[in-house]
Structures are given as structure tokens and as C-alpha cells.
């Protein structure tokens, strides 16, 4: 009996949690050792402050006195140290510097100054671990204008804990890592392989390839039910897309004939001499509207054919640099009286195997948009060939708000009235541009700053696979 996805995931989670528990146990012990050391260090810091204050308030005269007076004060200091450290597993050492001479006063561990290794008093200030009389001590060294203060506390428990967990870590951490990588990798591969297969298949499904289906999954578990449900959903989506595509084509064809007749009659009426100027202006507006509607119908038919996946590109060698020159010349004509300068920043010689009419339409659509939304300034073309063919078109127009950029390639999408009202646009131009680029195996990206301008970048492969 094949286990369900839920059962397999449960096994993986149990394994991972078992390993994590072991690691938590190990690192918990390490944390305990560090916590113990931290507590000792805090106590050393407190003792350091107390002993510093004691010496500086009551015994700094040892640095100046001589003879009997110094001996009496030193004996008092010894008694003070003995009273503080006599019953503790601690010690305290004062190394006093006086005119180049060093005198050492200590309390706590007997003869502790003799047990210290050579040069210990010259170590930099800080915390140290030191073995004295077969015991482990945590030692704090601090330096002052009057000399060196050394305070030590026995820390045998922390050392034993640290050593025990150190040995455990040496063996358990590598073992745990091996188990995680080997066991987790093996189990995750087994469990997730069907998901990987379905993901790869789903990436090939698009509006133009709705006939593709997810691979059959024979096991009767939750994942098998999901795959079957998704395939049923794809069947319904494909059927709906076919109906919408057919409706679009039928509507476009049905509208094309009467619009063509209407345009012809308007043109014939417009050419008559016995109409006044107001009527001629109205006729001109109606002619413009009918031409725009015909363009929308052509765009809809093109997109409908592209969605069906039946549109065949007529690939021929296209000299893109010459095409850019042609479009730049067209742009200089289309700008009319606008104070706009057209530049070709760079134009590498490029021969690309593609559909010349579609590529020309791509560049012309992008150029028309740039002119439409630029009142003054520059429109700059660039064509560069490196690992990829990069065409870019930038303008100094009104720009596109950032919140609208993700949707600019959607069909019939208008960012706002300032970019559409009176412009004659259908909202299909960028959608067609995106399809043309994708059909040639490329990618298109738009970046824009409101009030500064817009830049469109088209990348095409140097080789057609």
C-alpha cells in the first residue's frame, strides 16, 4: 500500500524534529556552559569594582608611604583581603607599581602570586582561564594608574560541563549534519518528485498551449485527486478560451465589413465640394474614429490568432540597425511641430532571424507611444549586440506611475486619463508588443518615473533555438 503524501510528510517532519531535538540538546548544554561562564564573569566584574573602590579609598597611601607607616598600612590591607577572601574559592592580587618597583599583595588562595605562570602579570586587561593548584579559575585582569588588579574565581563546574559537551559536539554535530543531508535529501526527493514533475508540466501551459495537461498520477491519494482536479479545470478553461477566441474572431470579422463600408461612404461624402467647414470637420473626426476602430479590429484578430498558437512567424534575416534607422526617420516625421529631438545613441550592425513586419510593428508601436506621451525633450534609440540583442527606447515624457507598471501589458489597460484621453490609443499596443517579443524568444521591460520619462528595453536572443 502506497503511503499518502500526508504520511510521507509526517515521516519527514518526525525525522527532522528528532534531529533538531538532538541538536537543541547539544547546543542547550553549550548554552548552559556559556551561561555559567557569563555569571562568573559578572561576579568578577562586581568584585573588581568593589576591590578597586576599596583600594582607591583607603589604601592608595601605600604608593607614597615608607618605613613603619607603610608596613602598618600594608598589614591592615592584608587583613582586609584575608577577611574578604578567607572562606571563598577566590583570590585577589594587587600588583602595585611604585617608582619602577613592583610589590605584590594577595589574599585568598595561599601564595597565589607564586602559582601564576611567568609573565601573567604583564598580560593585557581582560578575562582569562587559568589552572592553579589543579583547579580551574576564571581570572579578570585590569590595569590602573597605580598597577594591576587580578581577581580569580574557581570555575571547575563550568569547565566540566564545557568539556563534556565539547566531546558530545565533536561526534553528534557531524553525525546530525550527515543525517540531515543524506536522509533529508533522499526523502524529500522521493516525496517531492511528483510535485516537481507537475511543476515542469504546468510551466509549459499557457494561453496558447491550453491543450497541454499535467502528467497522470496513478496513486489514489490527495495529490492524485489534486492533479485530476487541475486537469479537469484545464479542460474547462480550454473550452472557455476557445469560445472567447472564436467570439473575438467572429465579432472582428462581422465588424470589419460594415466599418469598411462606413469608412468608404464617409470618405466619399468628405470629398464633396458642397459641404461647409463644420460638416467637413465632423466628417474628419468620424473618419478618424472609423480608422481607429479598424485598427482595434486588426489588433484583436492578431491577438486572437496568437492566442490560438496557430500564428506562424515568417522568419527572414532582418537588419535591425537599418530598421531602427527607418523607425527613427518615421519618428521625426510623426513628432510634427512638437519640440522633440530624436537621437540614435548607438546602433550596432545586427542581423536577426525574425518576422520583419512584426518587428517593424513592435518598434513603431513603441515609438508612437513615446511620441504620444512626450510634449518636449528627447526620444533616444539604442541597439546593442553583446550576449543578447538589446534594443532600448527612452523618452522624456510624462512617465507612468509605479503602481501601474505591472499592468501596462494587459489588454485594454489604460494607466490613467492623462495617458489615454484624446490619444486615440486602444490599450492593445503594448500587449501586441509583448506578444511579438515573446514570439521571437525575447523579453520586454518598462521602467518609468513620473515627470521624468519612460524607458523600454527589449532583449532578443542572438540565436534562435
N, C-alpha and C positions, 0 to 999 in steps of 0.2 A: 504494500500500500504506500503510495507516494504521499509524503507529508505536505501539508498546505504551506503556503507562503508564511502565514502567521506563525506556524510551528517552527519553521526554519528560522524566522527572525527571532523567535523566542530563544532558540538554542544559541544563536549568535550573541544576543543580549546577555544570556546567562554566562557564556564563556567570557565575554568582555568584562562583565561585572565581577566575575571571580578573579580575573587578573587584576582589575582595578582595586579590588579589596585587598589583595596581597600587596600591591604597591602602596596603598594607603597605610597598611600596617607597617611596612618598612619605613616609609617616609614619616609616619607618625612617631616611630621610635627616634628617628633622626631629629624630628622637631622637639621631642622631649629632651634629648641631649642638648640641643641648642638653647631650649628654654631654661634648662638648669644652668648652663653657662651664662646666659643673659642675667639670671637672678644673681649669680655670683659676681658678675661684672658690676651690676647695680650696687651691690653691697660694698664692693671695693671702692666704688666712686664715692659713696656716702662716707665710708671710713677715711678716705683720702681727704675729703673736705673737713671732717672733724679734726683729724690729726694736724692738718695744715693750720687750721684756726688755733688749735691748742698751742702749737709751737710758736706761731707768729704773735700770739697774745702774751704768752708767759715765758718763753724760753729763747727768744731771739738774742738776749743778752749774752748767751753762750758764745756768740760770734765776736764779742768785744771784751768780755771779762778774762782775767788771767789769775793764775795762782789759786789761793784758797777760795776766793769768791766763786770762781768758775767751777772748782771741784764740788762745792756745796750745791750750786745750781744744777750741775750735771747729775749729782746723786739724786736730787729731787726729781729730775727728769726720768732717770732710770726707775725710780719708784712709781712714777706716774705710768710709765709704759708697762711695768710689771703688773700694776693694778688693773690696767685695761686688758692686757693680753694673757695674763697668767693662766686662766681657766679656759682659754679659747684655742681652737685649732688654727690659729692665725699667727702672723708675726708682723712686726713693723721695724723698718730700718731707716734711720736718718743719717745720711752722709753729708756732713757739714763741710763747706769749703771756707777756709779762713787763711787769707794771705798765701795762697798756693799750697796750703797744707790741708789734708783731709782727715777728719775724725768721724768715726762711725759709732752711733749709739743705736742699740737694738733691743727689742722686747718681744716676748712670746716664745718662739722656738729657740731653745738654748743654742748659743753660738751660731745662730743662723747666718751671720755675716761670713763665717768661715766655711759654711756649706755651699755658698753660692759659687758658681763657676767663675773662673778668672775673666775679668772684663765685664761682668754682669752689670756693675755699677755704671759703666760707660755706655750702656745700650740706650737708644733713643726712647723718648717717652712713649708709653703705650701698654697694651695688655700682652702678657706672655704666659706660656705654660712651662712649668719647671718642676723637675723631680728633685726633692730634698729629703734625705733620710728615708729613702724607699717609699716616699709618699708623693702624690701628685698635687701640686699647688698651682692656683691661678694667681698671677702676680701683676700688680699695676705699678708702673714706674712713672713718676712725674718729676719734672725738673723745675727748680725755682732759683731765684737770685741768691739764696743762701745755701743751695746744694741740691741733693737728690732725696726724694722720699719714695720708699719702696714698701708696699703693703701686699701681703700674700695671704690667701685663704685656701685651706685644704679642699680639694675638689675631686676626691677619689671616686665618688659615686658617678659624677658626670663622665669621668674618663672610662669607667667600666661600662656604662651604658653606651657611650660612643663606640668603644671597641667592639662590643657585642653586635651592635647594629652595623658597624663597618664590615664585619665578617659576613653578616647576612646580606648586606647590599652587594658585596662582591659577587655572590653567587646568584642571588634572586633577581637582580636587575637585568643582567644579560639573559637569564632564562626567561623572564617575563617578556622581554623585548622579542626574543625568538618566537615565543608562543604567539604573541600579538601579530607579528608579521607573517608567520607561516600559517597559523590557524586562521587568523582573520582574513588573510588573503585568499586562502583556499575556500573557506566557507562563503565569503562574500562573492567570489567568482561564481561558485555553484548557484547561490541563491539569486544573484542579480543577472545571470546570463540571459534569462528570458526578457528581463526589462531592457537590457542592452539591445537585444535583437529587435524588440518592438520600437525602441527609440530610433534605431537606424532606419527602420522601415517608415516610421512616422515622418522623419526628416525629408523623405522623398515625396511626401504627399503635399500637393499644392493645389491651387485653384485650377491649374492646367493639367494636373495629374490626379484628379479625384477618383480615377478608376483603380488606383493602387490600393491595396489592403494590407492590414497588419498580418504578420505571419501567423498561421494557425497554431494554436496552443492546445494540445490534446488533453492535458491534465484537467480534471474536473474540480478545480479549486477556485479560490477567489480571483486569482489572476486570470485563469481561463475564462471565467464569467466576464471579467472586465474587457478582455480582448474581444470576445464575441459581441459585447455591447457596443464597443467602439466601432467595430466593423459594421454593425447594423446602423449605427449613427452615420457612418461614412456613406452607406447606401442611400440613406435619406437625404444627406447633404448633396450627394452627386445628382440625385434626381431633381432636387430643388434648383441646383445650379444650372442643370440642363434646361429646365423650364424657364428660368430667368434669362439665360443666354439666348434661348430661342425667341423669347418675348422681345428682348432688346433688338435682335436682328430683324424680326418681323416688323416691329414698330419703326425701326430706322428705314427699312425698305418701303413701308407704307407711307412714311412721311416724305421720303425723298422726292417722289414723283409730283405730289401737289406743290411742294415747295419750289421745285424746279419750274413748274408751270407758273406759279405765282411770281417768281423772280423774273421770268420771261415777260409776263404781262406788265410788271412794274417797269421794266427796262423800256418796253415799247411805249408805254404811256409817258415815261420820263423824257423820251426823245421827241415828243410832240412840241411844236412851237407855240401853240395857243394856250399854254398854261402859265399862270403867274408865278412870281418868285416864291411866295409862301407855299403854294402847292408843290413846286419843284423841290423845295427844302424838305417838305413832308415825305415826298416820294424818295428822296435820297436817304432819309432816315429808315424808311421801310425797306429799301434795298439793302442797307447795311444790316438790318435785323435779319433779313432773309438769308444773306450771305453768312452771317454768324450762325444761324440755325443749321444751314447746310454743313458748316464746319463741325458743329457739335455732332450731327448725324454721322459724318465721316469718322470722327473720333470714336463715337460709340461703336461703330461697326469694326473699327480697327481693334479696340479693346475686347470686343466680343470674340473676334477671331483669335486674338492672343490668348484669351481665357480658355478657349476650346483646345488649345495645344496643336491646332492644325495649321497655324501660320508658319510658312516656310520662308526663312531668310534667303534672300538672293545674294549670296556671298561672292564678292569680287574684290580684287586688290584696290583699296581706296587710299589715295594720297591725302592723308588727314591734314597735312600742312597746307596744301592747296585749298582744301575745303574750309579751313579756318580763315584763309585769306579772303575767300568768296563771302563767307558769312560776315567778316569784318567790313567788307565793302558794302554788303546789304545793310549792315547796322548804320553806316554813315549816311545811307540814303533814308533809312527809317526814322532817324532821330529828327529829321525835318529842321525846324527852327530852334530846337532845344539847345541850350549852351552845354553840350556834352562833347567830350573829346574821346575818340575810340583809339585805344592803343593795342598793339600786339607786343607784349613784353618779351615773349620767347616763342619760337616756332620751329622746333626741331623737325627735320625731314622724317616722316613716319608713313610707312605703308602698312595698312591694316586690312585684314581679310574680313569684310563685313558688307552689310547691305547699305549701299551708298545713299539711297533715297531716305532710308530711316535715319541714318547718321546725320544727313543734312537736316532732316526734320528735327532731330534732337537738338542740334546746335542752334537752329533757327528759333525753336521754341524758347530755349534758354535766353537767347539774345533778345527776343521780343519781350520777355518778362523783365529783363534788365532795363530795356528802354522804357517800358510801360511805367515802371515804378521809380525812375530816376528823372528828376527835373533838371539837374545840373551836375557838373562834375566829370567823372571819367567812367568809362567802361573798358575793362582790360581783359584781353585774351592771352592765354598761355598754353603751349603744347610742349610737353617734355617727355622724352623717352629714356627711361632707366630700366629697372627690373620690370616696371609696368609702364603703360602709356597713360600719362596724366594730362587731362585737359581741365583747365580751370577758367572760370569767367567770374569776374568780380565787378561790382558797381558801387557807386556812392549814393545809392537811393535811400528810400525811407526805411528800409530794413523790415525784418519780421520779428514780432515779439517772441521771446524764448518759449513761452508756453504753447505757441502754435507750430513750432518747428517739427515736432514728432509727427504731425498730421498733414504736412504740406503735400505729401504724395498721395493722399487719399483722393478718391474721385469726387468731383464736385465740391471739394473743400475750399473755402474762402477764409483767409485769416481774419479779415475784418472789412468793413465797408470801404475803408480808405484804399484798400488794395484791389477792390473789385468794382466798386460803383463807377460806371461810366467807362470802364476799361475794355469792355467787350469780351472779357475772358469767360470761359465756360467752366473753369475749375477742373478741366481734364488734361491740360497741357503737361503738368508735372507728372501726372500718373502715366501718361504716354511716354514721357522722357524716362521714367524709371523702368518701364517695360522694355523700351528699346535697349537701355544699358544692360539690364539683366539678360535679355535675349542674346546679347553679344558676350555674355560671361563676365560682365564688369560690375562695378558698384558706383553709386552716386551719393554724394553727401552735400548738405547745405548747412552753412553756418551764417549767422546774421547778427547784427547789432542794430537796434532801433536808432534811427537818426544818423547812422554811420554808413551802412551799406550791407550788401549781401554777397557771399562768395559761394559758387557752386563748383564742386570738384568731381570730375568723372574719371574713374580709373578703369582701364581696359587691359586685358591680358596681351602680352606680346605674341603669344602663341595660342592658337585655337585648338583646344583638345577635342 
